[in-house]
Amino acid sequence: MVKRYFVPHLSQLNPEWKEFTEYSHDIEIDYKAPYIPHDYDLIFVKKGYIKLYCKTNKKNEIFTLIIGENSLANVGGTITGANRFSKIVTDTKADLRIYDSYFFWDLDFIREHALLIQGLSKAIACCMNFHIVRSHYNCFYSSLPQLCQTILTISRENYESPSNRVKLITQKDLADLSGMHPITACNNLKKLREAGIIGKLSQQDIEILDMNQFNLIATNQITL
């Protein structure tokens, strides 16, 4: 049996931004007070973790990404100048630094802050990768491999971060991240349990009883 802890998609990726305070202001949010990003916001997570939601064409909000400490969020806004996220929430407390990304388009700024721009580019590449992989599974795989691949993407073995004891993921969150209806996700989890592939599932971690079978399902090599 392997226990995998749910973790932020992006964490500890941009420590070079921690000491940069120009063009910014700091805020604190908690579970009662979501933050609504503006078009030119670039958000750095100083402490804690946040969940990003976006609105679909049907006007409903879906859970999109989890961003951990020392990572940049809403990086798409720095390119397009048009924020696509409807809200940012946290289940506990999070300290955020909000930058006005308008300044980061200036060529003199780019030349003077090469490491910051390198970190920003890294964050953009990571976010693009998550969205592309998710779209690939949504288009070409059935719902069960999608769910298993999502669990692998947002979990790690032996995760020792303080956040591994925080309630991070609900079954609805798993459904949104996998691009499926919550009932479909619930039915797929039931299939995995009945097949003896997974055990207990909490908001902190998941027990995978047969890791080999789980990986084969995630890569669409076998079906249930």
N, CA, C and O of each residue as an XYZ file, in Angstrom:
896
protein
N       0.841     -1.189      0.000
C       0.000      0.000      0.000
C       0.886      1.254      0.000
O       1.853      1.347      0.756
N       0.541      2.195     -0.848
C       1.253      3.466     -0.944
C       0.295      4.579     -0.547
O      -0.829      4.637     -1.046
N       0.728      5.460      0.345
C      -0.078      6.632      0.694
C       0.512      7.839     -0.027
O       1.702      8.132      0.089
N      -0.336      8.524     -0.763
C       0.099      9.712     -1.474
C      -0.644     10.933     -0.923
O      -1.867     10.920     -0.786
N       0.114     11.984     -0.610
C      -0.455     13.206     -0.051
C      -0.762     14.201     -1.163
O       0.038     14.383     -2.081
N      -1.929     14.845     -1.075
C      -2.293     15.863     -2.037
C      -1.455     17.119     -1.806
O      -1.243     17.538     -0.668
N      -0.986     17.707     -2.893
C      -0.055     18.839     -2.811
C      -0.459     19.915     -3.817
O      -1.214     19.629     -4.746
N       0.035     21.161     -3.649
C      -0.191     22.182     -4.678
C       0.459     21.790     -6.000
O       1.502     21.135     -6.023
N      -0.168     22.198     -7.095
C       0.438     21.991     -8.413
C       1.785     22.698     -8.496
O       2.765     22.124     -8.970
N       1.830     23.951     -8.032
C       3.032     24.768     -8.101
C       3.452     25.142     -6.689
O       2.659     25.697     -5.930
N       4.709     24.837     -6.331
C       5.190     25.122     -4.982
C       6.700     25.281     -4.988
O       7.417     24.485     -5.593
N       7.184     26.332     -4.298
C       8.628     26.591     -4.163
C       9.310     26.770     -5.525
O      10.480     26.420     -5.675
N       8.606     27.299     -6.498
C       9.174     27.409     -7.844
C       9.834     28.759     -8.110
O      10.689     28.859     -8.990
N       9.461     29.782     -7.377
C       9.931     31.130     -7.696
C      10.445     31.890     -6.474
O       9.988     33.002     -6.209
N      11.390     31.307     -5.724
C      11.880     32.001     -4.514
C      12.551     33.328     -4.813
O      12.667     34.173     -3.925
N      13.007     33.534     -6.075
C      13.652     34.799     -6.431
C      12.696     35.984     -6.328
O      13.129     37.133     -6.245
N      11.387     35.699     -6.335
C      10.405     36.778     -6.221
C      10.126     37.168     -4.768
O       9.458     38.171     -4.515
N      10.625     36.396     -3.829
C      10.261     36.604     -2.422
C      10.713     37.968     -1.897
O      10.005     38.591     -1.107
N      11.883     38.433     -2.329
C      12.430     39.692     -1.817
C      12.077     40.889     -2.693
O      12.417     42.023     -2.356
N      11.401     40.650     -3.811
C      11.074     41.759     -4.711
C       9.737     42.361     -4.310
O       8.711     41.682     -4.357
N       9.741     43.618     -3.920
C       8.527     44.253     -3.384
C       8.045     45.449     -4.203
O       7.011     46.037     -3.886
N       8.790     45.817     -5.262
C       8.360     46.962     -6.065
C       7.045     46.664     -6.782
O       6.744     45.514     -7.099
N       6.270     47.717     -7.031
C       5.007     47.617     -7.782
C       4.044     46.610     -7.140
O       3.321     45.912     -7.850
N       4.029     46.529     -5.812
C       3.223     45.489     -5.171
C       2.603     45.975     -3.870
O       3.000     46.998     -3.311
N       1.628     45.219     -3.408
C       1.110     45.374     -2.048
C       0.760     43.991     -1.510
O       0.431     43.085     -2.276
N       0.833     43.832     -0.195
C       0.604     42.538      0.443
C      -0.793     42.485      1.042
O      -1.296     43.476      1.572
N      -1.415     41.302      0.948
C      -2.724     41.091      1.556
C      -2.753     39.722      2.222
O      -1.923     38.862      1.929
N      -3.708     39.528      3.114
C      -3.951     38.221      3.733
C      -5.385     37.821      3.428
O      -6.299     38.635      3.555
N      -5.588     36.564      3.025
C      -6.946     36.072      2.813
C      -7.155     34.823      3.669
O      -6.198     34.149      4.049
N      -8.412     34.528      3.964
C      -8.735     33.292      4.662
C      -9.947     32.655      3.992
O     -10.418     33.133      2.960
N     -10.452     31.564      4.590
C     -11.525     30.809      3.944
C     -12.825     31.605      3.830
O     -13.705     31.244      3.049
N     -12.949     32.676      4.597
C     -14.174     33.484      4.544
C     -14.088     34.607      3.517
O     -15.106     35.200      3.159
N     -12.881     34.902      3.042
C     -12.702     36.085      2.205
C     -11.894     35.759      0.956
O     -10.668     35.873      0.981
N     -12.541     35.357     -0.137
C     -11.811     35.116     -1.387
C     -11.283     36.419     -1.971
O     -11.783     37.500     -1.661
N     -10.273     36.302     -2.814
C      -9.724     37.470     -3.496
C     -10.149     37.418     -4.964
O     -10.035     36.378     -5.611
N     -10.630     38.525     -5.476
C     -11.050     38.613     -6.876
C      -9.936     39.317     -7.647
O      -9.727     40.515     -7.456
N      -9.217     38.602     -8.514
C      -8.086     39.224     -9.225
C      -8.549     40.261    -10.233
O      -9.635     40.157    -10.803
N      -7.704     41.264    -10.442
C      -7.927     42.248    -11.492
C      -7.131     41.841    -12.735
O      -6.301     40.933    -12.687
N      -7.394     42.516    -13.824
C      -6.804     42.107    -15.100
C      -5.284     42.061    -15.070
O      -4.688     41.143    -15.634
N      -4.646     43.027    -14.428
C      -3.194     43.118    -14.486
C      -2.510     42.571    -13.231
O      -1.329     42.838    -13.011
N      -3.220     41.826    -12.425
C      -2.624     41.245    -11.217
C      -1.661     40.106    -11.550
O      -1.957     39.247    -12.381
N      -0.521     40.117    -10.895
C       0.342     38.943    -10.824
C       0.464     38.619     -9.353
O       0.834     39.487     -8.563
N       0.162     37.392     -8.965
C       0.025     37.039     -7.557
C       1.126     36.084     -7.143
O       1.336     35.047     -7.771
N       1.829     36.445     -6.076
C       2.881     35.616     -5.490
C       2.397     35.119     -4.129
O       1.930     35.910     -3.310
N       2.508     33.815     -3.885
C       2.065     33.233     -2.616
C       3.230     33.275     -1.629
O       4.195     32.524     -1.767
N       3.133     34.152     -0.637
C       4.194     34.265      0.360
C       4.112     33.147      1.396
O       5.129     32.622      1.850
N       2.876     32.794      1.759
C       2.685     31.778      2.802
C       1.348     31.106      2.596
O       0.366     31.762      2.250
N       1.301     29.771      2.811
C       0.069     29.018      2.659
C      -0.087     28.500      1.238
O       0.899     28.304      0.527
N      -1.315     28.284      0.835
C      -1.600     27.873     -0.539
C      -2.963     28.432     -0.933
O      -3.787     28.756     -0.078
N      -3.187     28.539     -2.236
C      -4.442     29.088     -2.737
C      -5.008     28.189     -3.826
O      -4.288     27.415     -4.458
N      -6.311     28.310     -4.028
C      -7.002     27.604     -5.102
C      -7.530     28.634     -6.091
O      -8.145     29.627     -5.702
N      -7.285     28.388     -7.364
C      -7.746     29.282     -8.418
C      -8.976     28.691     -9.098
O      -9.014     27.503     -9.415
N      -9.976     29.535     -9.314
C     -11.205     29.153    -10.009
C     -11.362     30.022    -11.253
O     -10.971     31.189    -11.268
N     -11.941     29.431    -12.294
C     -12.266     30.225    -13.480
C     -13.708     29.946    -13.877
O     -14.300     28.950    -13.463
N     -14.261     30.838    -14.683
C     -15.634     30.678    -15.165
C     -15.620     30.022    -16.533
O     -14.818     30.378    -17.396
N     -16.511     29.061    -16.724
C     -16.631     28.384    -18.008
C     -17.597     29.159    -18.902
O     -18.165     30.172    -18.494
N     -17.768     28.666    -20.120
C     -18.723     29.301    -21.042
C     -20.153     29.219    -20.529
O     -21.013     29.996    -20.946
N     -20.412     28.266    -19.613
C     -21.742     28.128    -19.028
C     -21.912     29.007    -17.792
O     -22.934     28.939    -17.108
N     -20.904     29.833    -17.510
C     -20.931     30.803    -16.411
C     -20.756     30.182    -15.027
O     -20.847     30.888    -14.022
N     -20.504     28.862    -14.958
C     -20.253     28.265    -13.652
C     -18.755     28.268    -13.374
O     -17.945     28.290    -14.300
N     -18.392     28.244    -12.086
C     -16.993     28.306    -11.682
C     -16.452     26.900    -11.444
O     -17.113     26.063    -10.828
N     -15.243     26.652    -11.941
C     -14.610     25.358    -11.710
C     -13.227     25.568    -11.108
O     -12.546     26.553    -11.392
N     -12.842     24.636    -10.288
C     -11.544     24.631     -9.629
C     -10.479     24.294    -10.671
O     -10.610     23.308    -11.395
N      -9.430     25.107    -10.749
C      -8.472     24.990    -11.845
C      -7.067     24.590    -11.412
O      -6.500     23.653    -11.973
N      -6.494     25.274    -10.431
C      -5.114     25.027    -10.014
C      -4.970     25.233     -8.511
O      -5.748     25.961     -7.893
N      -3.969     24.587     -7.935
C      -3.571     24.838     -6.550
C      -2.156     25.400     -6.584
O      -1.264     24.800     -7.184
N      -1.944     26.547     -5.945
C      -0.645     27.210     -5.970
C      -0.090     27.270     -4.552
O      -0.764     27.748     -3.640
N       1.145     26.782     -4.362
C       1.761     26.760     -3.042
C       2.736     27.905     -2.826
O       2.856     28.806     -3.656
N       3.433     27.854     -1.691
C       4.342     28.926     -1.294
C       5.459     29.143     -2.315
O       5.908     28.215     -2.987
N       5.893     30.411     -2.408
C       6.980     30.807     -3.308
C       6.667     30.509     -4.769
O       7.566     30.197     -5.550
N       5.402     30.606     -5.134
C       5.018     30.384     -6.519
C       4.151     31.531     -7.020
O       3.460     32.198     -6.250
N       4.207     31.740     -8.328
C       3.421     32.788     -8.984
C       2.129     32.212     -9.531
O       2.110     31.120    -10.098
N       1.060     32.955     -9.354
C      -0.243     32.526     -9.857
C      -0.748     33.527    -10.885
O      -0.215     34.629    -11.011
N      -1.788     33.126    -11.620
C      -2.428     34.009    -12.589
C      -1.435     34.564    -13.602
O      -1.536     35.720    -14.013
N      -0.463     33.721    -14.007
C       0.604     34.205    -14.882
C       0.096     34.560    -16.273
O       0.727     35.353    -16.972
N      -1.030     33.990    -16.690
C      -1.574     34.330    -17.993
C      -1.903     35.807    -18.123
O      -1.813     36.376    -19.211
N      -2.283     36.423    -17.019
C      -2.614     37.839    -17.033
C      -1.435     38.731    -17.369
O      -1.618     39.846    -17.858
N      -0.220     38.248    -17.110
C       0.956     39.052    -17.419
C       1.215     39.095    -18.918
O       1.893     40.000    -19.404
N       0.681     38.130    -19.650
C       0.858     38.098    -21.105
C      -0.282     38.832    -21.799
O      -0.052     39.690    -22.652
N      -1.511     38.488    -21.427
C      -2.687     38.989    -22.148
C      -3.240     40.282    -21.580
O      -3.935     41.020    -22.278
N      -2.936     40.567    -20.302
C      -3.548     41.719    -19.658
C      -5.016     41.512    -19.370
O      -5.742     42.466    -19.090
N      -5.462     40.251    -19.440
C      -6.871     39.938    -19.196
C      -6.954     38.724    -18.277
O      -6.732     37.595    -18.715
N      -7.268     38.951    -17.020
C      -7.360     37.875    -16.055
C      -8.501     36.923    -16.412
O      -9.613     37.352    -16.721
N      -8.205     35.623    -16.364
C      -9.216     34.617    -16.691
C      -9.754     33.914    -15.439
O     -10.617     33.042    -15.537
N      -9.245     34.294    -14.274
C      -9.682     33.631    -13.057
C     -10.752     34.458    -12.351
O     -10.644     35.679    -12.240
N     -11.777     33.772    -11.882
C     -12.901     34.477    -11.268
C     -12.675     34.756     -9.790
O     -13.175     35.749     -9.262
N     -11.921     33.881     -9.113
C     -11.661     34.113     -7.691
C     -10.492     33.240     -7.233
O     -10.133     32.247     -7.865
N      -9.918     33.657     -6.107
C      -8.833     32.918     -5.465
C      -9.247     32.695     -4.021
O      -9.591     33.646     -3.320
N      -9.216     31.450     -3.573
C      -9.658     31.119     -2.213
C      -8.580     30.298     -1.509
O      -7.647     29.801     -2.139
N      -8.725     30.170     -0.209
C      -7.874     29.293      0.579
C      -8.721     28.640      1.648
O      -9.705     29.221      2.106
N      -8.346     27.432      2.052
C      -9.090     26.727      3.104
C      -8.627     27.126      4.497
O      -9.311     26.847      5.482
N      -7.466     27.779      4.588
C      -6.956     28.196      5.896
C      -6.678     29.701      5.840
O      -7.612     30.502      5.815
N      -5.404     30.085      5.820
C      -4.989     31.465      5.611
C      -3.842     31.476      4.620
O      -3.064     30.524      4.546
N      -3.740     32.546      3.865
C      -2.637     32.680      2.916
C      -2.220     34.141      2.849
O      -3.059     35.042      2.834
N      -0.898     34.364      2.808
C      -0.350     35.699      2.620
C       0.051     35.842      1.155
O       0.824     35.038      0.634
N      -0.478     36.867      0.499
C      -0.238     37.068     -0.922
C       0.434     38.418     -1.177
O       0.217     39.385     -0.447
N       1.243     38.459     -2.214
C       1.785     39.723     -2.708
C       1.203     39.949     -4.097
O       1.334     39.104     -4.982
N       0.563     41.091     -4.276
C      -0.111     41.406     -5.530
C       0.727     42.424     -6.295
O       0.949     43.541     -5.827
N       1.193     42.020     -7.483
C       1.970     42.913     -8.345
C       1.084     43.447     -9.477
O       0.147     42.786     -9.926
N       1.409     44.648     -9.915
C       0.803     45.185    -11.127
C       1.698     44.767    -12.293
O       2.769     45.339    -12.493
N       1.261     43.779    -13.054
C       2.116     43.200    -14.088
C       2.340     44.140    -15.266
O       3.157     43.837    -16.135
N       1.644     45.266    -15.321
C       1.852     46.232    -16.404
C       3.325     46.637    -16.489
O       3.856     46.844    -17.579
N       3.979     46.749    -15.327
C       5.374     47.194    -15.310
C       6.311     46.149    -15.927
O       7.396     46.495    -16.393
N       5.903     44.876    -15.933
C       6.804     43.816    -16.366
C       6.898     43.702    -17.888
O       7.643     42.869    -18.405
N       6.151     44.532    -18.598
C       6.250     44.532    -20.056
C       7.356     45.471    -20.534
O       7.710     45.469    -21.713
N       7.900     46.271    -19.619
C       8.905     47.262    -19.973
C      10.253     46.580    -20.259
O      10.722     45.774    -19.455
N      10.874     46.903    -21.401
C      12.119     46.244    -21.796
C      13.258     46.540    -20.826
O      14.093     45.669    -20.581
N      13.309     47.741    -20.275
C      14.350     48.064    -19.296
C      14.191     47.211    -18.036
O      15.172     46.736    -17.464
N      12.944     47.027    -17.619
C      12.701     46.172    -16.448
C      13.172     44.741    -16.728
O      13.809     44.122    -15.877
N      12.863     44.221    -17.904
C      13.258     42.855    -18.264
C      14.770     42.707    -18.233
O      15.281     41.708    -17.729
N      15.495     43.689    -18.765
C      16.961     43.625    -18.777
C      17.532     43.679    -17.369
O      18.508     42.993    -17.066
N      16.928     44.491    -16.505
C      17.459     44.681    -15.158
C      17.098     43.548    -14.202
O      17.771     43.365    -13.188
N      16.050     42.784    -14.506
C      15.562     41.742    -13.591
C      15.440     40.409    -14.326
O      14.366     39.811    -14.392
N      16.559     39.965    -14.871
C      16.554     38.741    -15.687
C      16.089     37.528    -14.897
O      15.351     36.699    -15.430
N      16.505     37.399    -13.624
C      16.114     36.228    -12.828
C      14.615     36.216    -12.556
O      13.991     35.155    -12.555
N      14.041     37.385    -12.327
C      12.600     37.457    -12.104
C      11.839     37.031    -13.361
O      10.866     36.282    -13.278
N      12.281     37.505    -14.512
C      11.618     37.147    -15.763
C      11.799     35.664    -16.054
O      10.892     35.017    -16.578
N      12.970     35.122    -15.714
C      13.188     33.682    -15.883
C      12.209     32.886    -15.023
O      11.640     31.896    -15.482
N      12.012     33.319    -13.773
C      11.050     32.652    -12.901
C       9.636     32.769    -13.408
O       8.859     31.818    -13.326
N       9.293     33.948    -13.941
C       7.962     34.148    -14.510
C       7.738     33.218    -15.699
O       6.671     32.619    -15.832
N       8.738     33.100    -16.556
C       8.634     32.204    -17.716
C       8.470     30.759    -17.278
O       7.721     30.003    -17.898
N       9.160     30.368    -16.219
C       9.048     29.005    -15.690
C       7.627     28.737    -15.192
O       7.071     27.665    -15.431
N       7.047     29.718    -14.500
C       5.680     29.554    -14.001
C       4.688     29.442    -15.152
O       3.760     28.635    -15.097
N       4.881     30.248    -16.195
C       3.997     30.187    -17.361
C       4.082     28.817    -18.015
O       3.061     28.235    -18.382
N       5.321     28.291    -18.165
C       5.512     26.977    -18.789
C       4.843     25.875    -17.971
O       4.223     24.976    -18.540
N       4.960     25.933    -16.640
C       4.343     24.913    -15.785
C       2.827     24.938    -15.914
O       2.195     23.891    -16.052
N       2.237     26.139    -15.869
C       0.778     26.246    -15.986
C       0.305     25.741    -17.343
O      -0.694     25.026    -17.427
N       1.022     26.111    -18.412
C       0.653     25.642    -19.742
C       0.702     24.122    -19.811
O      -0.173     23.493    -20.405
N       1.718     23.540    -19.205
C       1.858     22.088    -19.225
C       0.675     21.415    -18.549
O       0.134     20.444    -19.078
N       0.265     21.913    -17.394
C      -0.876     21.321    -16.692
C      -2.139     21.391    -17.545
O      -2.882     20.414    -17.639
N      -2.383     22.540    -18.166
C      -3.601     22.705    -18.964
C      -3.563     21.840    -20.227
O      -4.580     21.268    -20.619
N      -2.396     21.746    -20.860
C      -2.281     20.944    -22.082
C      -2.481     19.462    -21.780
O      -3.205     18.772    -22.498
N      -1.841     18.972    -20.719
C      -1.993     17.559    -20.351
C      -3.436     17.260    -19.989
O      -3.970     16.218    -20.370
N      -4.075     18.171    -19.254
C      -5.466     17.969    -18.872
C      -6.363     17.931    -20.111
O      -7.256     17.089    -20.210
N      -6.124     18.834    -21.043
C      -6.910     18.850    -22.278
C      -6.695     17.576    -23.081
O      -7.637     17.038    -23.664
N      -5.466     17.096    -23.111
C      -5.152     15.859    -23.831
C      -5.960     14.688    -23.274
O      -6.558     13.924    -24.032
N      -5.976     14.548    -21.946
C      -6.726     13.437    -21.340
C      -8.226     13.603    -21.544
O      -8.937     12.621    -21.759
N      -8.713     14.848    -21.478
C     -10.148     15.075    -21.693
C     -10.576     14.686    -23.101
O     -11.685     14.192    -23.303
N      -9.694     14.909    -24.077
C     -10.038     14.641    -25.479
C      -9.887     13.179    -25.868
O     -10.690     12.662    -26.644
N      -8.878     12.509    -25.344
C      -8.502     11.208    -25.893
C      -8.663     10.025    -24.936
O      -8.471      8.881    -25.346
N      -9.006     10.273    -23.687
C      -9.101      9.184    -22.726
C     -10.472      9.185    -22.065
O     -11.135     10.219    -21.981
N     -10.882      8.018    -21.601
C     -12.144      7.929    -20.861
C     -11.963      8.532    -19.476
O     -10.855      8.910    -19.094
N     -13.053      8.620    -18.731
C     -13.023      9.354    -17.473
C     -12.166      8.698    -16.392
O     -11.584      9.402    -15.566
N     -12.072      7.362    -16.376
C     -11.302      6.702    -15.324
C      -9.805      7.002    -15.423
O      -9.204      7.361    -14.411
N      -9.168      6.870    -16.609
C      -7.764      7.289    -16.714
C      -7.551      8.765    -16.397
O      -6.534      9.138    -15.812
N      -8.515      9.606    -16.786
C      -8.421     11.036    -16.460
C      -8.302     11.231    -14.952
O      -7.437     11.969    -14.479
N      -9.177     10.565    -14.203
C      -9.192     10.722    -12.753
C      -7.893     10.218    -12.142
O      -7.323     10.880    -11.275
N      -7.415      9.050    -12.583
C      -6.176      8.485    -12.038
C      -4.982      9.378    -12.352
O      -4.114      9.572    -11.502
N      -4.931      9.919    -13.561
C      -3.830     10.795    -13.934
C      -3.863     12.077    -13.113
O      -2.811     12.585    -12.722
N      -5.047     12.604    -12.846
C      -5.171     13.798    -12.012
C      -4.643     13.532    -10.610
O      -3.917     14.355    -10.053
N      -5.003     12.389    -10.036
C      -4.539     12.039     -8.696
C      -3.015     11.955     -8.661
O      -2.391     12.418     -7.706
N      -2.414     11.368     -9.695
C      -0.953     11.288     -9.750
C      -0.329     12.673     -9.873
O       0.724     12.941     -9.293
N      -0.985     13.553    -10.632
C      -0.447     14.895    -10.853
C      -0.434     15.715     -9.576
O       0.498     16.484     -9.342
N      -1.458     15.561     -8.747
C      -1.591     16.430     -7.564
C      -1.241     15.714     -6.272
O      -1.685     16.132     -5.203
N      -0.456     14.646     -6.341
C      -0.093     13.932     -5.117
C       1.351     13.466     -5.174
O       1.924     13.295     -6.250
N       1.934     13.262     -3.984
C       3.298     12.747     -3.878
C       3.372     11.784     -2.710
O       2.610     11.887     -1.749
N       4.300     10.847     -2.808
C       4.584      9.963     -1.680
C       5.467     10.704     -0.683
O       6.290     11.536     -1.065
N       5.286     10.392      0.603
C       6.173     10.890      1.656
C       6.344     12.401      1.618
O       7.453     12.918      1.755
N       5.246     13.090      1.432
C       5.301     14.551      1.357
C       5.372     15.118      2.766
O       4.489     14.869      3.586
N       6.423     15.879      3.046
C       6.671     16.320      4.413
C       6.353     17.792      4.645
O       6.633     18.315      5.723
N       5.776     18.469      3.661
C       5.445     19.880      3.862
C       4.392     20.026      4.953
O       3.555     19.139      5.120
N       4.418     21.134      5.705
C       3.366     21.362      6.717
C       1.954     21.301      6.138
O       1.006     20.981      6.855
N       1.806     21.605      4.857
C       0.468     21.628      4.276
C      -0.110     20.239      4.064
O      -1.271     20.104      3.677
N       0.703     19.183      4.318
C       0.170     17.833      4.069
C      -0.860     17.418      5.112
O      -1.467     16.355      4.988
N      -1.063     18.234      6.131
C      -2.111     17.944      7.112
C      -3.297     18.890      6.960
O      -4.213     18.891      7.781
N      -3.268     19.688      5.909
C      -4.357     20.624      5.640
C      -5.372     19.966      4.719
O      -5.002     19.201      3.828
N      -6.645     20.259      4.930
C      -7.684     19.734      4.038
C      -7.551     20.423      2.687
O      -7.868     21.605      2.549
N      -7.081     19.679      1.696
C      -6.703     20.296      0.438
C      -7.658     19.980     -0.705
O      -7.986     20.863     -1.497
N      -8.111     18.724     -0.801
C      -8.864     18.287     -1.974
C     -10.157     17.587     -1.558
O     -10.129     16.676     -0.730
N     -11.281     18.003     -2.123
C     -12.542     17.287     -1.948
C     -12.806     16.454     -3.203
O     -12.114     16.607     -4.210
N     -13.816     15.568     -3.141
C     -14.161     14.786     -4.324
C     -14.639     15.698     -5.453
O     -14.391     15.410     -6.624
N     -15.318     16.788     -5.119
C     -15.737     17.745     -6.164
C     -14.514     18.414     -6.788
O     -14.474     18.637     -7.998
N     -13.512     18.736     -5.957
C     -12.278     19.304     -6.499
C     -11.631     18.340     -7.488
O     -11.194     18.750     -8.564
N     -11.570     17.064     -7.125
C     -11.001     16.056     -8.022
C     -11.766     16.009     -9.341
O     -11.175     15.891    -10.414
N     -13.074     16.102     -9.243
C     -13.891     16.089    -10.459
C     -13.579     17.296    -11.338
O     -13.391     17.153    -12.546
N     -13.523     18.488    -10.734
C     -13.248     19.699    -11.509
C     -11.864     19.639    -12.148
O     -11.707     19.978    -13.321
N     -10.869     19.213    -11.389
C      -9.508     19.135    -11.921
C      -9.405     18.092    -13.025
O      -8.566     18.210    -13.918
N     -10.258     17.067    -12.965
C     -10.240     16.006    -13.982
C     -11.133     16.327    -15.165
O     -11.107     15.615    -16.169
N     -11.924     17.392    -15.063
C     -12.803     17.781    -16.157
C     -14.016     16.891    -16.306
O     -14.426     16.591    -17.427
N     -14.608     16.456    -15.189
C     -15.771     15.572    -15.266
C     -16.812     15.961    -14.221
O     -16.527     16.735    -13.308
N     -18.007     15.424    -14.361
C     -19.072     15.683    -13.410
C     -18.743     14.998    -12.084
O     -18.168     13.909    -12.083
N     -19.098     15.620    -10.951
C     -18.819     15.004     -9.650
C     -19.373     13.586     -9.498
O     -18.741     12.741     -8.864
N     -20.548     13.320    -10.074
C     -21.118     11.970     -9.977
C     -20.241     10.967    -10.731
O     -20.059      9.836    -10.278
N     -19.700     11.382    -11.881
C     -18.799     10.517    -12.648
C     -17.544     10.223    -11.851
O     -17.089      9.080    -11.807
N     -16.982     11.240    -11.223
C     -15.788     11.041    -10.395
C     -16.082     10.095     -9.235
O     -15.276      9.217     -8.927
N     -17.237     10.272     -8.591
C     -17.633      9.412     -7.474
C     -17.767      7.964     -7.927
O     -17.315      7.050     -7.237
N     -18.389      7.752     -9.092
C     -18.555      6.395     -9.613
C     -17.208      5.750     -9.950
O     -17.014      4.553     -9.736
N     -16.287      6.552    -10.477
C     -14.960      6.025    -10.798
C     -14.181      5.656     -9.535
O     -13.486      4.640     -9.512
N     -14.291      6.463     -8.501
C     -13.647      6.134     -7.233
C     -14.224      4.846     -6.654
O     -13.499      4.027     -6.090
N     -15.534      4.678     -6.799
C     -16.184      3.450     -6.336
C     -15.649      2.230     -7.088
O     -15.403      1.188     -6.481
N     -15.469      2.356     -8.405
C     -14.901      1.257     -9.199
C     -13.509      0.885     -8.704
O     -13.186     -0.296     -8.575
N     -12.694      1.886     -8.428
C     -11.330      1.648     -7.961
C     -11.320      0.965     -6.594
O     -10.495      0.088     -6.336
N     -12.243      1.374     -5.723
C     -12.336      0.737     -4.400
C     -12.775     -0.718     -4.532
O     -12.180     -1.611     -3.929
N     -13.821     -0.950     -5.327
C     -14.359     -2.310     -5.469
C     -13.350     -3.254     -6.121
O     -13.390     -4.463     -5.893
N     -12.442     -2.697     -6.938
C     -11.412     -3.515     -7.573
C     -10.200     -3.714     -6.661
O      -9.248     -4.400     -7.031
N     -10.237     -3.114     -5.471
C      -9.127     -3.254     -4.528
C      -7.897     -2.453     -4.918
O      -6.788     -2.777     -4.493
N      -8.081     -1.399     -5.730
C      -6.942     -0.607     -6.202
C      -6.671      0.578     -5.283
O      -5.514      0.945     -5.079
N      -7.722      1.185     -4.724
C      -7.534      2.250     -3.741
C      -8.234      1.878     -2.444
O      -9.147      1.053     -2.419
N      -7.780      2.512     -1.371
C      -8.395      2.310     -0.061
C      -9.032      3.604      0.408
O      -9.915      4.149     -0.255
N      -8.582      4.091      1.550
C      -9.161      5.298      2.131
C      -8.786      6.535      1.320
O      -7.674      6.663      0.807
N      -9.755      7.433      1.228
C      -9.547      8.710      0.559
C      -9.998      9.815      1.499
O     -11.149      9.838      1.934
N      -9.092     10.730      1.811
C      -9.440     11.880      2.641
C      -9.110     13.147      1.873
O      -8.662     13.086      0.728
N      -9.330     14.291      2.500
C      -8.985     15.562      1.853
C      -7.491     15.845      1.926
O      -7.014     16.833      1.368
N      -6.742     14.965      2.624
C      -5.299     15.133      2.758
C      -4.519     14.137      1.914
O      -3.453     14.460      1.390
N      -5.053     12.921      1.783
C      -4.271     11.870      1.132
C      -5.178     10.776      0.580
O      -6.384     10.744      0.826
N      -4.550      9.885     -0.174
C      -5.256      8.727     -0.727
C      -4.380      7.497     -0.563
O      -3.168      7.567     -0.767
N      -4.979      6.373     -0.198
C      -4.269      5.098     -0.113
C      -4.418      4.359     -1.438
O      -5.532      4.048     -1.859
N      -3.310      4.082     -2.085
C      -3.326      3.290     -3.316
C      -2.811      1.903     -2.968
O      -1.630      1.724     -2.668
N      -3.702      0.929     -3.009
C      -3.383     -0.421     -2.566
C      -2.614     -1.206     -3.628
O      -1.809     -2.077     -3.299
N      -2.863     -0.897     -4.893
C      -2.168     -1.587     -5.991
C      -1.646     -0.528     -6.954
O      -2.329     -0.133     -7.899
N      -0.424     -0.079     -6.695
C       0.136      1.021     -7.474
C       0.363      0.631     -8.930
O       0.205      1.458     -9.828
N       0.729     -0.610     -9.163
C       0.970     -1.064    -10.532
C      -0.314     -0.981    -11.369
O      -0.296     -0.464    -12.486
N      -1.420     -1.489    -10.828
C      -2.699     -1.423    -11.531
C      -3.155      0.014    -11.721
O      -3.693      0.379    -12.766
N      -2.931      0.825    -10.691
C      -3.326      2.243    -10.757
C      -2.589      2.943    -11.906
O      -3.200      3.690    -12.670
N      -1.287      2.705    -12.026
C      -0.499      3.320    -13.097
C      -0.943      2.826    -14.471
O      -0.975      3.598    -15.430
N      -1.285      1.543    -14.568
C      -1.735      0.999    -15.850
C      -3.056      1.628    -16.287
O      -3.265      1.877    -17.474
N      -3.948      1.885    -15.323
C      -5.224      2.538    -15.636
C      -4.961      3.987    -16.029
O      -5.552      4.484    -16.988
N      -4.075      4.675    -15.295
C      -3.779      6.072    -15.581
C      -3.205      6.268    -16.973
O      -3.434      7.305    -17.595
N      -2.472      5.301    -17.465
C      -1.877      5.382    -18.803
C      -2.703      4.665    -19.865
O      -2.245      4.448    -20.987
N      -3.938      4.299    -19.488
C      -4.914      3.693    -20.419
C      -4.433      2.351    -20.999
O      -4.785      2.001    -22.126
N      -3.635      1.606    -20.231
C      -3.168      0.305    -20.681
C      -4.116     -0.817    -20.310
O      -4.129     -1.868    -20.951
N      -4.920     -0.589    -19.260
C      -5.965     -1.552    -18.893
C      -7.218     -0.794    -18.535
O      -7.152      0.402    -18.251
N      -8.365     -1.460    -18.540
C      -9.638     -0.858    -18.147
C     -10.287     -1.719    -17.075
O      -9.925     -2.880    -16.883
N     -11.252     -1.129    -16.381
C     -12.037     -1.885    -15.383
C     -13.434     -2.128    -15.933
O     -14.262     -2.745    -15.263
